Amino acid sequence: MLSEFPDIKGREKSGKGVVECDTKPKHALNIGQPRVIMEVGDDGVAVITISNPPVNALALTIFDGLKEKYAEAMRRDDVKAVVLTGDAGKFSGGFDINVFERVHRTGDGSILPETSISVAVNVIEDGKKPTVAALQGLALGGGLELALAAHARIAAPNTLLGLPELTLGVIPGSGGTQRLPRLIGLPKALELMLFSKPITSEEGNDLGLVDAVVPSDELIKASRQWALDIIERRKPWIRSLHRIDKLGSVPEVVDIIKTARQQAKQSFKNVPQHQACLDVIEEGIIHGGYHGILKESSVFKDLIFTDASKGLVHAFFSQRATSKVPNVSDIGLKPRKILKVAIIGGGLMGSGIATALILSDIYVILKEINSEYLLKGIKAIEGNVRGLVSRKKLPKGKAEKALLMVKGTLDYSDFKDVDMVIEAVVENIPLKQKIFADIEKACPPHCILASNTSTIDLNVIGEKTKSQDRIIGAHFFSPAHMMPLLEVVRTEETSAQVILDLMNVGKIIKKVPVVVGNCTGFAVNRAFFPYSQSAHLLLHLGVDLFRIDQLISNFGLPLGPFQLQDVAGYGVVVATTEIFRTSFPDRTFQSPLVGLLLKNGRNGKNNGKGYYIFEKGSKPKPDPSVLPIIEESRRTINIMPGGKPISVTDEEIIQMILFPVVNEACRVLDEGVVVRASDLDTASILGMSFPSYRGGIIFWADTIGADIIYKSLQKWSELYGNFFRPSRYLEERATRGIPLSAPAATSPAAKARL
Ligand SMILES: C[C@H](O)CC(=O)SCCNC(=O)CCNC(=O)[C@H](O)C(C)(C)COP(=O)(O)OP(=O)(O)OC[C@H]1O[C@@H](n2cnc3c(N)ncnc32)[C@H](O)[C@@H]1OP(=O)(O)O
């Protein structure tokens, strides 16, 4: 029988040189599999390298490999010290998150290794020979925690250092909660952990996390020398867990933690990991680092079973899965270089898209119809860029460089060498058709012809061209330079190369591209169009609007449906309602309310008056003077049963708002608008700010169960009408007991679309 760990003795060279510990069974041995390598030099330093492409994640077998290599290094007389590093320019992206996923799927926590004591403390920190961590590329999560247990850290420039575990619903589990405060002080450590904020090695050096920053090509040499200096007592042999000099007094600590608890309560609702992290840090500072480590370990193992961790880990993998698109990303195509992009229309969307492009070094030609609009567009871009500088999100030098990359124009003469055009004009079909016919003539034959339409059928937009294979939707979300989602909308004719190119541009400009099919509203707006409609329906059934918004905000969406309408502006609300009413007349709820609000001189945030009052410098306040207008609207359509407000619980309100969204999302899945259900999860999180700790709209729905959602919608459709009628997909899944996320036996409509 093959043992999990091949006996390495037979393959080791007895003297110096490379010794590999393959952490795979022999029959599976090949490059690219997790392994730990050890090389012992003439200087007596053993360089132990973690190798697990692409980010050197700490797979279970890596820990075994580390223990084995360390045991050997400690045993060998020719090894005086260790340098711990990672392969291919990266230290480590942390513990292997696939293991979390496996724990969630199986419910078996026993597969989680105990690494905090057995590796970080016993093997590295308390090892009888010193370790220097040589950091480059990135050292995140468990990766950084191994480095914190080392006796010194040397880093290459711009190495990313961080403990992002809280974004996965857990806390650092290999001593990070204890060692980081001891190395850089409590306030800064809290900032890094609670906000999962990475820092660079240069900042780490200033803070005392990193002992020296050296050029990449000198990293190993400098780390070896540092390790020898520790042996020769020219440098201190520091065990971070034993340090207390940066912690401050107990009353100070208690005070800082108390303030952090209050802030975390405000900033991170509905999730347990932030408070748990503070508990663990406090324990270690008050009762000693080793106590802290024991508590950290047990809290970590509890947190992994929380709904928040399940949702966040799902969100992590869902986001990464979006780049895998059958017949696009898996057919050997390479993305072409997109160096220059023309944008037509310098309004809110056009200027936002231009901003995103120039910030990533892509030249932009901005076209407008007259110099006044052009100037306005350029000024909007400048405003976006300078806004980022003033919020300290962009260095001034980079901002000035970016602004040199945009050029304004009033005609198509500058379009002759562009690689892509993104049309971002108003939603007007004849206008868009004319523009597409013009750009087909003005641009080179390889040029991608994209539209930022949020609703119009791309086949209609491209009807007057012969370039259907180059036509694609590039649906950005507002503000386009900030929102992370890019819907890449393909038609049946769009070529795989063009889809791949746009996905690649999306990644370059730091968006998450999600490939979707062509339909009214595409994935996000389509699935979420019932969001505000159900709110209006409830309002007209007698439910208080501010109660609805408050409950939805408590659920975790940043803006309740009414406040969202205020922020979007009523013009947008009227236009989109009309588009959805035309496409889906059987399930669109319409009331006179928005018309009445407009008549009353309200236009939401645009003029400071909507359901809320918007005043500069303060949070929007509910406006009681809107209530008589609501009463008028209620009287007009008169749908309250028996003329009395319905009685609903808080939970029912949330369900009556969100189950119709799930229902429409089911239709999106049924029609094959997205490649996989989890793409809709990613799109809902990034496009609608659906709480990531709930995993996305479909993941959340599956935690409730198709059956419950189906029965509730069925009941409400009998009571309140067709708006709630369950979709075929939902009914089928509920009846057959299949999760909504399970891959569909693709319907003919879906096959045709994707
Ligand atoms: C005990 C400990 O305290 C617990 C922990 O350490 S928990 C883990 C903490 N670490 C993290 O949260 C880091 C998570 N990873 C990231 O943030 C980013 O992947 C990164 C910054 C490392 C790299 O980003 P980027 O270069 O854009 O590559 P990205 O596409 O995200 O990842 C590349 C691949 O590595 C995988 N990957 C990244 N980090 C991973 C990890 N920690 N475990 C397993 N796989 C990981 C991704 O799933 C992806 O796989 P795929 O190609 O099959 O889709």
PDBQT file of the ligand as one rigid body, heavy atoms in Angstrom, charges set to zero:
ROOT
HETATM    1  C1  LIG A 801      -5.191  29.379   9.854  1.00  0.00    +0.000 C 
HETATM    2  C2  LIG A 801      -5.239  30.613   9.028  1.00  0.00    +0.000 C 
HETATM    3  O1  LIG A 801      -5.302  31.716   9.886  1.00  0.00    +0.000 OA
HETATM    4  C3  LIG A 801      -6.401  30.607   8.131  1.00  0.00    +0.000 C 
HETATM    5  C4  LIG A 801      -6.078  31.183   6.796  1.00  0.00    +0.000 C 
HETATM    6  O2  LIG A 801      -4.963  31.401   6.406  1.00  0.00    +0.000 OA
HETATM    7  S1  LIG A 801      -7.399  31.493   5.808  1.00  0.00    +0.000 SA
HETATM    8  C5  LIG A 801      -6.705  32.031   4.300  1.00  0.00    +0.000 C 
HETATM    9  C6  LIG A 801      -6.234  33.440   4.365  1.00  0.00    +0.000 C 
HETATM   10  N1  LIG A 801      -5.828  33.874   3.062  1.00  0.00    +0.000 N 
HETATM   11  C7  LIG A 801      -6.650  34.559   2.262  1.00  0.00    +0.000 C 
HETATM   12  O3  LIG A 801      -7.757  34.908   2.628  1.00  0.00    +0.000 OA
HETATM   13  C8  LIG A 801      -6.122  34.895   0.906  1.00  0.00    +0.000 C 
HETATM   14  C9  LIG A 801      -7.118  34.469  -0.138  1.00  0.00    +0.000 C 
HETATM   15  N2  LIG A 801      -6.601  34.708  -1.484  1.00  0.00    +0.000 N 
HETATM   16  C10 LIG A 801      -6.590  35.913  -2.023  1.00  0.00    +0.000 C 
HETATM   17  O4  LIG A 801      -6.937  36.920  -1.436  1.00  0.00    +0.000 OA
HETATM   18  C11 LIG A 801      -6.130  36.002  -3.453  1.00  0.00    +0.000 C 
HETATM   19  O5  LIG A 801      -6.398  34.754  -4.059  1.00  0.00    +0.000 OA
HETATM   20  C12 LIG A 801      -4.624  36.307  -3.594  1.00  0.00    +0.000 C 
HETATM   21  C13 LIG A 801      -4.380  37.758  -3.156  1.00  0.00    +0.000 C 
HETATM   22  C14 LIG A 801      -3.786  35.374  -2.754  1.00  0.00    +0.000 C 
HETATM   23  C15 LIG A 801      -4.205  36.125  -5.068  1.00  0.00    +0.000 C 
HETATM   24  O6  LIG A 801      -5.034  36.889  -5.880  1.00  0.00    +0.000 OA
HETATM   25  P1  LIG A 801      -4.986  36.733  -7.480  1.00  0.00    +0.000 P 
HETATM   26  O7  LIG A 801      -3.576  36.799  -7.916  1.00  0.00    +0.000 OA
HETATM   27  O8  LIG A 801      -5.958  37.709  -8.030  1.00  0.00    +0.000 OA
HETATM   28  O9  LIG A 801      -5.446  35.261  -7.798  1.00  0.00    +0.000 OA
HETATM   29  P2  LIG A 801      -6.838  34.553  -7.496  1.00  0.00    +0.000 P 
HETATM   30  O10 LIG A 801      -7.547  34.356  -8.779  1.00  0.00    +0.000 OA
HETATM   31  O11 LIG A 801      -7.558  35.198  -6.379  1.00  0.00    +0.000 OA
HETATM   32  O12 LIG A 801      -6.322  33.140  -6.953  1.00  0.00    +0.000 OA
HETATM   33  C16 LIG A 801      -5.630  32.257  -7.821  1.00  0.00    +0.000 C 
HETATM   34  C17 LIG A 801      -6.031  30.856  -7.459  1.00  0.00    +0.000 C 
HETATM   35  O13 LIG A 801      -5.525  30.579  -6.154  1.00  0.00    +0.000 OA
HETATM   36  C18 LIG A 801      -6.575  30.098  -5.324  1.00  0.00    +0.000 C 
HETATM   37  N3  LIG A 801      -6.306  30.557  -3.959  1.00  0.00    +0.000 N 
HETATM   38  C19 LIG A 801      -5.923  31.768  -3.564  1.00  0.00    +0.000 A 
HETATM   39  N4  LIG A 801      -5.744  31.777  -2.237  1.00  0.00    +0.000 NA
HETATM   40  C20 LIG A 801      -6.012  30.539  -1.807  1.00  0.00    +0.000 A 
HETATM   41  C21 LIG A 801      -5.996  29.918  -0.532  1.00  0.00    +0.000 A 
HETATM   42  N5  LIG A 801      -5.631  30.567   0.573  1.00  0.00    +0.000 N 
HETATM   43  N6  LIG A 801      -6.370  28.627  -0.462  1.00  0.00    +0.000 NA
HETATM   44  C22 LIG A 801      -6.718  27.922  -1.572  1.00  0.00    +0.000 A 
HETATM   45  N7  LIG A 801      -6.734  28.468  -2.802  1.00  0.00    +0.000 NA
HETATM   46  C23 LIG A 801      -6.386  29.759  -2.906  1.00  0.00    +0.000 A 
HETATM   47  C24 LIG A 801      -7.830  30.726  -5.906  1.00  0.00    +0.000 C 
HETATM   48  O14 LIG A 801      -8.973  29.988  -5.528  1.00  0.00    +0.000 OA
HETATM   49  C25 LIG A 801      -7.538  30.651  -7.390  1.00  0.00    +0.000 C 
HETATM   50  O15 LIG A 801      -7.801  29.334  -7.791  1.00  0.00    +0.000 OA
HETATM   51  P3  LIG A 801      -8.361  29.049  -9.286  1.00  0.00    +0.000 P 
HETATM   52  O16 LIG A 801      -7.324  29.575 -10.220  1.00  0.00    +0.000 OA
HETATM   53  O17 LIG A 801      -8.539  27.586  -9.303  1.00  0.00    +0.000 OA
HETATM   54  O18 LIG A 801      -9.658  29.804  -9.393  1.00  0.00    +0.000 OA
ENDROOT
TORSDOF 0
